[in-house]
Amino acid sequence: MKIVILEDLAIPESQIMEIAKPIIDQGHELVFHQKTENIELQKQYVKDADILVIANMPLKGEVIRAAENLKYISVAFTGFDHVDLEACKERNIQVSNAAGYATIAVPELVFGMAISMLRDIVSLDKKVRFGGTKNGSRQQEIYGKNFGIVGTGAIGSRVAKIALAFGANVLAYSNRENEELKSMGVKYVSLEELLKESDIVSLHTPLTPETTGLINKDNIKLMKPNSILINTARGPVVDTAAVTKALKEGLISGACLDVFDMEPPLPSGYQILTAPNTILTAHVGYATEEAMVRRAHITFMDNIYNWLKGEHHNKVI
């Protein structure tokens, strides 16, 4: 079968070929392309593909329908809202994601952001370089704070365990309660109570119609004036305009955002860029070197290799 990789997967092609060697040894072909937004070019790339591999590039229905031989898509990403699943269903195309590859990387960024904000690291770095001191810098600890986690899947659960290790009181809101976390002292509450009581709110939900705008102009008013919002999930889970307004009006004290309602680079007039007390990163939560290798193993061996044997792992549809 022809396996078409539509974008760079952040590790060398030679390393992917090595990871996928058991697939290649069976006579299957890997074809690599660079990411493009040109739909007509995408159609050319996929026209004779049996299997597609993408990461976070949008895969539109018209491209999927142009792939006459397409049977399976392996999404090298946790989220899959950028894939037209209705078009896949029309064509009986099966889809898997790369669940679990960023379970270590994202929580580590969450606490890097939290500590950077609480210890004022970014601001102090600039002050020291220009002869400044700690004067005027607020220094706080995670220990003893209420750490709210929205969504306790694999990533949110790991965040909860790390927060407990820091000595925080962990509150959680999720569609499904994790009994292990409850046994460790995590308290499940409503979203409203979590927002009211938490000093730090960290978001870990997928993007669905229900979670779009989950943090909005109405419920952000419930948060404490000294609270911090962290979003390493999906950008549209947060109403960016509402967060910008809340920061400017002092309704919350800070926001750490790795995702936005568009992929970086952000335009110069993008609203959150003018908000105070922010740490903004360019969608790097998942992107450690180790996670990229882990992702390739999941994408090719857990997903494609097993699918070729008739087993559908990490099933989306």
C-alpha positions in Angstrom: 0.0 0.0 0.0 1.0 3.6 -0.5 1.4 5.5 2.7 1.5 9.3 2.1 2.9 11.6 4.8 1.5 15.1 4.1 3.6 17.1 6.5 6.9 17.1 8.4 6.7 15.1 11.6 9.5 17.0 13.3 12.0 14.1 13.2 14.3 13.2 10.2 12.8 11.1 7.4 15.5 8.5 8.0 14.4 8.1 11.6 10.8 7.6 10.4 12.0 5.0 7.9 13.8 3.2 10.7 10.8 3.2 13.0 8.5 2.1 10.1 10.9 -0.6 8.9 8.6 -3.5 9.7 5.9 -1.8 7.5 8.4 -1.2 4.7 9.7 -4.8 4.9 6.2 -6.0 4.1 6.4 -4.1 0.8 4.5 -1.0 1.7 5.7 2.4 0.3 6.3 5.6 2.3 6.0 8.9 0.4 6.9 12.2 2.1 5.6 15.7 1.3 6.1 19.1 2.9 3.0 20.8 4.4 1.1 23.0 2.0 -2.1 25.0 2.3 -2.7 24.7 -1.5 -5.7 22.5 -1.7 -5.1 21.5 -5.3 -1.6 20.4 -4.5 -2.9 18.4 -1.5 -5.3 16.7 -3.9 -2.4 15.7 -6.1 -0.5 14.3 -3.2 -3.3 12.1 -2.0 -4.9 11.0 -5.2 -3.4 7.4 -5.1 -2.8 7.1 -1.4 -4.1 4.1 0.5 -3.1 5.5 3.9 -2.6 9.2 4.9 -0.5 10.5 7.8 -1.0 14.1 9.0 -0.2 16.0 12.2 -2.2 19.1 12.8 -2.7 20.4 9.3 -6.3 20.8 8.3 -7.6 17.9 6.2 -10.7 19.1 4.3 -13.4 17.0 2.9 -12.6 17.9 -0.7 -9.1 16.5 -0.2 -10.3 13.3 1.4 -12.8 12.8 -1.4 -10.0 13.3 -4.0 -8.2 10.3 -2.5 -10.0 7.5 -4.4 -8.0 4.7 -2.8 -7.9 6.1 0.7 -8.8 3.6 3.4 -7.2 4.8 6.6 -5.8 8.0 8.2 -3.3 8.0 11.0 -3.4 11.4 12.7 0.0 12.1 14.4 -1.7 14.3 16.9 -4.0 13.9 20.0 -6.8 16.2 18.7 -8.6 15.4 15.5 -11.0 18.3 15.1 -9.0 19.5 12.0 -10.0 16.4 10.0 -13.3 16.3 8.2 -14.7 13.2 9.9 -18.0 13.4 8.0 -16.2 13.0 4.7 -14.3 10.0 6.2 -17.6 8.4 7.3 -19.0 8.9 3.8 -16.1 7.0 2.3 -15.9 4.4 5.1 -12.4 5.6 5.9 -11.1 4.6 9.3 -9.2 7.1 11.4 -6.8 6.8 14.4 -5.0 9.4 16.5 -1.8 9.4 18.4 -3.2 9.4 21.9 -0.7 9.4 24.7 2.4 10.7 23.0 2.3 14.1 24.7 1.2 12.9 28.2 4.6 13.8 29.6 5.4 16.9 27.5 2.3 18.9 28.0 2.1 18.6 31.9 5.8 19.7 32.1 5.0 22.8 30.1 2.0 23.5 32.4 4.2 23.6 35.4 6.9 25.5 33.6 4.3 28.1 32.8 2.8 28.1 36.3 6.2 28.5 38.0 7.3 31.2 35.5 4.1 33.2 36.3 4.2 32.7 40.1 7.9 33.4 40.4 7.8 36.2 37.8 10.7 34.6 35.9 10.2 36.2 32.5 10.0 39.8 33.9 12.9 39.3 36.3 15.1 38.0 33.5 14.6 41.3 31.6 15.1 43.4 34.8 18.4 41.7 35.7 19.7 42.2 32.2 19.2 45.9 32.5 20.5 46.4 36.1 17.3 45.8 37.9 16.5 43.9 41.2 13.6 41.9 42.6 11.9 45.1 43.7 8.2 45.2 42.6 8.3 41.5 41.8 5.6 39.3 43.4 6.8 35.8 44.4 4.4 33.0 45.1 4.4 29.2 45.6 2.2 26.4 44.2 2.2 24.7 47.6 -1.1 25.1 49.4 -2.9 26.7 46.4 -6.1 25.4 44.9 -5.1 23.9 41.5 -8.1 23.4 39.3 -8.0 21.0 36.4 -10.6 21.0 33.7 -10.6 17.6 32.0 -8.9 14.6 33.7 -8.0 12.4 30.7 -4.4 11.1 30.5 -2.8 14.6 30.4 -5.1 16.2 33.0 -4.6 13.2 35.3 -0.8 13.6 35.1 -1.1 17.3 35.8 -3.2 16.5 38.9 -0.6 14.0 40.2 2.2 16.6 39.7 0.1 19.3 41.4 -0.4 17.0 44.4 3.3 16.4 44.6 3.8 20.1 44.8 1.4 20.2 47.8 -1.5 21.8 46.1 -5.1 21.1 46.8 -6.5 19.7 43.5 -10.0 20.4 42.2 -11.2 18.7 39.0 -14.1 19.0 36.6 -14.6 16.3 34.0 -17.3 14.3 32.2 -15.8 11.2 33.8 -14.4 11.0 37.3 -11.0 9.2 37.8 -11.3 6.9 40.8 -7.5 6.7 41.2 -7.3 10.5 41.5 -10.2 10.6 44.0 -8.3 8.1 46.1 -5.3 10.4 46.1 -7.3 13.4 47.3 -8.5 15.1 44.1 -11.9 16.6 44.6 -14.4 16.6 41.7 -16.6 19.7 41.6 -18.8 21.6 39.1 -17.1 23.9 36.6 -18.5 26.9 38.4 -17.1 25.8 41.8 -13.7 25.1 40.3 -13.5 28.5 38.7 -14.6 30.2 42.0 -12.2 28.3 44.2 -9.1 27.8 42.1 -5.9 29.9 42.3 -4.7 28.2 39.1 -7.0 26.8 36.4 -5.4 24.5 33.8 -7.4 23.3 30.8 -7.1 19.8 29.4 -10.3 19.2 27.3 -10.6 18.2 23.6 -12.2 20.6 21.3 -15.9 19.7 20.8 -19.0 21.7 20.2 -19.6 21.5 24.0 -16.1 22.7 24.9 -15.8 25.5 22.4 -15.8 28.8 24.4 -15.9 26.8 27.7 -14.1 29.7 29.3 -16.1 32.7 28.3 -17.1 36.3 29.3 -19.7 35.0 31.7 -17.9 32.4 33.7 -14.5 34.0 33.7 -16.1 36.5 36.1 -16.3 33.7 38.6 -12.5 33.4 38.9 -10.5 35.0 41.7 -8.8 38.3 41.0 -5.4 36.7 41.8 -6.0 33.5 39.7 -4.0 32.3 36.7 -5.5 30.6 33.6 -3.4 28.1 31.7 -4.5 26.7 28.4 -2.4 24.0 26.7 -5.4 22.2 25.3 -7.1 23.7 22.2 -7.3 27.4 21.5 -11.1 27.8 20.9 -11.8 26.2 24.3 -11.1 29.8 25.5 -12.8 33.0 24.4 -9.6 35.0 23.8 -11.4 38.3 23.7 -12.9 37.5 27.1 -9.5 36.6 28.6 -7.9 39.7 27.2 -10.7 41.9 28.7 -10.4 40.1 32.1 -6.7 40.6 32.2 -7.0 44.3 31.4 -9.7 44.8 34.0 -7.9 42.8 36.7 -10.6 40.1 36.9 -7.8 37.6 36.8 -4.1 38.1 37.5 -2.4 36.2 34.6 -2.8 33.9 31.6 -0.4 31.3 30.2 -1.5 30.3 26.7 0.2 27.8 24.4 -2.8 27.6 22.0 -4.9 30.2 20.3 -7.9 30.4 18.0 -5.3 30.3 15.1 -1.9 28.8 14.7 1.1 31.0 15.2 2.5 33.3 13.9 -0.1 35.6 15.4 -0.8 38.8 13.6 0.5 42.0 15.1 -3.0 43.2 16.1 -4.0 40.0 17.8 -5.8 41.0 21.0 -4.0 38.9 23.6 -0.7 40.4 22.6 -1.7 43.7 24.3 -2.9 42.0 27.6 -0.8 42.3 30.7 0.7 39.4 32.7 0.7 36.8 30.0 3.1 34.1 29.0 2.5 33.1 25.4 4.2 30.1 23.6 3.9 29.0 20.0 1.9 25.7 20.4 4.9 23.8 21.8 3.2 21.8 24.5 3.4 18.5 22.6 6.7 19.3 20.8 9.6 17.9 22.8 12.1 15.9 21.0 11.2 12.8 23.0 7.5 13.2 22.3 8.1 13.5 18.6 9.8 10.1 18.5 7.1 8.7 20.7 4.5 10.1 18.3 6.2 8.5 15.3 6.1 5.1 17.0 2.4 5.4 17.8 1.6 6.7 14.3 3.4 4.1 12.4 3.7 1.0 14.6 0.7 1.2 17.0 -1.6 2.5 14.3 -0.6 1.7 10.8 1.3 -1.6 11.4 -1.6 -2.9 13.5 -4.2 -1.6 11.1 -2.5 -3.6 8.3 -2.9 -6.7 10.5 -6.6 -6.0 10.9 -6.4 -4.3 14.3 -7.7 -0.7 14.8 -5.8 0.9 17.6 -6.4 4.5 18.9 -9.7 4.5 17.1 -11.4 7.8 16.3 -13.9 6.3 13.7 
